[in-house]
């Protein structure tokens, strides 16, 4: 059974791409001594088979286990997409 599962995963890996997606959500705003403000970001990582960018504020990520993750934000967020396989 283990060998069969490894063989299946290898075959699937040949035909299906995999992506590492990092989305930078806004975090806390820090006020510096000179009066300027600096915004910190909280990155979240996802491993996906398919990525659909609907708009600058809406993403649909299809994870490797088949789950759909919909992300909607009020303001545009930064993101990085890297193909891993």
PyMOL commands that set and color helices and strands:
alter all, ss='L'
color gray80, all
select helices_A, chain A and resi 2-15
alter helices_A, ss='H'
color red, helices_A
select strands_A, chain A and resi 19-31+37-55+58-63+68-72+78-83
alter strands_A, ss='S'
color yellow, strands_A
deselect
rebuild
show_as cartoon
